[in-house]
Amino acid sequence: MIMKTKEIQEQRIAIIGAGPGGLTLARILQKHGVKTVVYEREKSPTSRQQGGTLDLHENSGQWALKEAGLFEKFQTLARYEGEDFRLVDKSGKVYLDEVTDKNNGKRPEIDRGILRELLLDSVDSTCIQWGHKLTHAVPLKNGIHELHFENGHVDTVHLVIAADGAFSRIRPLVTDSVPEYTGLSMVELNIKNVATSHPSIAELNGHGTFFAIADHKSIFAQLNGNGNIRVYLSFKVDHNWLDTCEIPFNEPDKAKQQLLQYFNDWDESLKDYIRFADEAILPRRIYMLPIGLKWIHKPGVTLIGDAAHLMSPFAGKGANLAMRDAAELALSIVKHENVDQAVQGYEKKMYVYSSQSAEESDSNLKLCFSDNAAVKWMDLMKQYNDTI
Ligand SMILES: Cc1cc2nc3c(=O)[nH]c(=O)nc-3n(C[C@H](O)[C@H](O)[C@H](O)COP(=O)(O)OP(=O)(O)OC[C@H]3O[C@@H](n4cnc5c(N)ncnc54)[C@H](O)[C@@H]3O)c2cc1C
């Protein structure tokens, strides 16, 4: 382990956001003796449900966990069977039915909440300032920034790292680029305890991901570690559709009836993903930053994760890249004597790999919502499987 020189240890480094990117960064820096403060807008670690499941890839998410010294623990928490994948069209015709070799899985799944706990347990808990929503940052001189929070707190730091996701409050310091709507809106549903409550859908779904695509729509469903299935209905629609479609998303029973009408001519077994949903229904628009976004380097500030390269989820890479960025930046900081050179080295490398992933996400999204998408997705997956 490289321990930092006194000079760098004396720099005040702030990370905005305790998502997968921010926490991985804090952990790896702390492991190398570099102190940070992490500001997170959520009130506590349990104030928000963290969402569904993620598959962590070897060269990004898994590599970052190795650098964080958390890979062995991750392996005990990961679900290797969660890699199973079934692809169908709207009639229920099966195009792919992949069952993973449990001893040789490449992309095991982990629930976001479990991953967050793993990372939170590994960092010095006093470094995280919960309930601190950054409103803006003011550049002073020599790369020093003054950070302002909604609760009135102000901090002055030598380096601020934006890990605050899609609508970063730090990003405007380095670029005018803003996230653009991808043309896709999603409706998120949750079916509880499928094994006992709905065995038919548990069997249809299998242990991993179930993907039904046709007619510029899709049903994407994933079994989570807690026995629930999280379902994402996707629609290729105008930006304002979620406001104008008149689906009462806050009245789940009525909303489900209306959502079913959009899948009227889909197989009955597929419609059960909507019928059996419990709990809240969450509509969301999918945004992306311009592919290959770069900025002119500014001393004392940088971006990681969605703040740097927000992309659609159709390559399953966002969280993986956030963790890779975190590891790349942390290792660059601990290897360089000069923090500014370290940040520039990270930015140069990150632009290359993140733009490749952004291209892939965009091309996958277009393919998914084109004609005969099930056949095209099957061909893409076969090509992909041949290359790993
Ligand atoms: C439907 C869907 C499915 C996805 N599936 C996958 C997948 O399978 N695999 C994958 O790799 N990626 C997936 N992604 C992408 C993934 O969720 C993101 O890329 C990833 O979470 C980005 O991590 P991050 O740490 O950069 O930001 P985030 O996870 O967004 O974390 C940002 C953190 O910053 C905090 N924050 C925000 N603003 C402020 C502020 N002003 N002040 C203080 N704190 C703030 C937030 O509360 C949050 O804790 C998916 C995304 C979506 C929408």
Ligand as a Chemical Component Dictionary entry (heavy atoms), coordinates in Angstrom:
data_LIG
# 
_chem_comp.id                   LIG 
_chem_comp.type                 NON-POLYMER 
_chem_comp.pdbx_formal_charge   0 
_chem_comp.three_letter_code    LIG 
# 
loop_
_chem_comp_atom.comp_id 
_chem_comp_atom.atom_id 
_chem_comp_atom.alt_atom_id 
_chem_comp_atom.type_symbol 
_chem_comp_atom.charge 
_chem_comp_atom.model_Cartn_x 
_chem_comp_atom.model_Cartn_y 
_chem_comp_atom.model_Cartn_z 
_chem_comp_atom.pdbx_ordinal 
LIG C1  C1  C 0 -33.398 2.036  -14.504 1  
LIG C2  C2  C 0 -31.910 2.025  -14.362 2  
LIG C3  C3  C 0 -31.220 0.817  -14.348 3  
LIG C4  C4  C 0 -29.824 0.793  -14.234 4  
LIG N1  N1  N 0 -29.168 -0.403 -14.249 5  
LIG C5  C5  C 0 -27.823 -0.411 -14.170 6  
LIG C6  C6  C 0 -27.102 -1.655 -14.200 7  
LIG O1  O1  O 0 -27.683 -2.744 -14.293 8  
LIG N2  N2  N 0 -25.744 -1.627 -14.105 9  
LIG C7  C7  C 0 -25.058 -0.447 -13.989 10 
LIG O2  O2  O 0 -23.815 -0.479 -13.902 11 
LIG N3  N3  N 0 -25.708 0.746  -13.950 12 
LIG C8  C8  C 0 -27.057 0.779  -14.045 13 
LIG N4  N4  N 0 -27.715 1.973  -14.014 14 
LIG C9  C9  C 0 -26.934 3.214  -13.909 15 
LIG C10 C10 C 0 -26.530 3.470  -12.475 16 
LIG O3  O3  O 0 -27.668 3.527  -11.649 17 
LIG C11 C11 C 0 -25.766 4.791  -12.360 18 
LIG O4  O4  O 0 -24.890 4.928  -13.424 19 
LIG C12 C12 C 0 -24.977 4.840  -11.048 20 
LIG O5  O5  O 0 -25.838 4.781  -9.937  21 
LIG C13 C13 C 0 -24.118 6.103  -11.007 22 
LIG O6  O6  O 0 -23.420 6.138  -9.784  23 
LIG P1  P1  P 0 -22.922 7.533  -9.212  24 
LIG O7  O7  O 0 -22.247 7.197  -7.922  25 
LIG O8  O8  O 0 -22.208 8.286  -10.248 26 
LIG O9  O9  O 0 -24.268 8.371  -8.943  27 
LIG P2  P2  P 0 -25.582 8.027  -8.124  28 
LIG O10 O10 O 0 -25.768 6.574  -7.934  29 
LIG O11 O11 O 0 -26.688 8.791  -8.775  30 
LIG O12 O12 O 0 -25.284 8.638  -6.686  31 
LIG C14 C14 C 0 -25.269 10.041 -6.514  32 
LIG C15 C15 C 0 -25.369 10.324 -5.021  33 
LIG O13 O13 O 0 -25.224 11.719 -4.856  34 
LIG C16 C16 C 0 -26.256 12.214 -4.017  35 
LIG N5  N5  N 0 -26.509 13.596 -4.427  36 
LIG C17 C17 C 0 -27.101 14.025 -5.559  37 
LIG N6  N6  N 0 -27.143 15.364 -5.590  38 
LIG C18 C18 C 0 -26.551 15.794 -4.448  39 
LIG C19 C19 C 0 -26.298 17.080 -3.918  40 
LIG N7  N7  N 0 -26.657 18.200 -4.565  41 
LIG N8  N8  N 0 -25.672 17.173 -2.733  42 
LIG C20 C20 C 0 -25.279 16.045 -2.043  43 
LIG N9  N9  N 0 -25.528 14.798 -2.505  44 
LIG C21 C21 C 0 -26.148 14.681 -3.703  45 
LIG C22 C22 C 0 -27.427 11.272 -4.268  46 
LIG O14 O14 O 0 -28.373 11.286 -3.214  47 
LIG C23 C23 C 0 -26.719 9.942  -4.429  48 
LIG O15 O15 O 0 -26.540 9.282  -3.193  49 
LIG C24 C24 C 0 -29.109 2.012  -14.132 50 
LIG C25 C25 C 0 -29.809 3.234  -14.129 51 
LIG C26 C26 C 0 -31.184 3.238  -14.248 52 
LIG C27 C27 C 0 -31.910 4.572  -14.276 53 
# 
loop_
_chem_comp_bond.comp_id 
_chem_comp_bond.atom_id_1 
_chem_comp_bond.atom_id_2 
_chem_comp_bond.value_order 
_chem_comp_bond.pdbx_ordinal 
LIG C1  C2  SING 1  
LIG C2  C3  SING 2  
LIG C2  C26 DOUB 3  
LIG C3  C4  DOUB 4  
LIG C4  N1  SING 5  
LIG C4  C24 SING 6  
LIG N1  C5  DOUB 7  
LIG C5  C6  SING 8  
LIG C5  C8  SING 9  
LIG C6  O1  DOUB 10 
LIG C6  N2  SING 11 
LIG N2  C7  SING 12 
LIG C7  O2  DOUB 13 
LIG C7  N3  SING 14 
LIG N3  C8  DOUB 15 
LIG C8  N4  SING 16 
LIG N4  C9  SING 17 
LIG N4  C24 SING 18 
LIG C9  C10 SING 19 
LIG C10 O3  SING 20 
LIG C10 C11 SING 21 
LIG C11 O4  SING 22 
LIG C11 C12 SING 23 
LIG C12 O5  SING 24 
LIG C12 C13 SING 25 
LIG C13 O6  SING 26 
LIG O6  P1  SING 27 
LIG P1  O7  DOUB 28 
LIG P1  O8  SING 29 
LIG P1  O9  SING 30 
LIG O9  P2  SING 31 
LIG P2  O10 DOUB 32 
LIG P2  O11 SING 33 
LIG P2  O12 SING 34 
LIG O12 C14 SING 35 
LIG C14 C15 SING 36 
LIG C15 O13 SING 37 
LIG C15 C23 SING 38 
LIG O13 C16 SING 39 
LIG C16 N5  SING 40 
LIG C16 C22 SING 41 
LIG N5  C17 SING 42 
LIG N5  C21 SING 43 
LIG C17 N6  DOUB 44 
LIG N6  C18 SING 45 
LIG C18 C19 SING 46 
LIG C18 C21 DOUB 47 
LIG C19 N7  SING 48 
LIG C19 N8  DOUB 49 
LIG N8  C20 SING 50 
LIG C20 N9  DOUB 51 
LIG N9  C21 SING 52 
LIG C22 O14 SING 53 
LIG C22 C23 SING 54 
LIG C23 O15 SING 55 
LIG C24 C25 DOUB 56 
LIG C25 C26 SING 57 
LIG C26 C27 SING 58 
# 
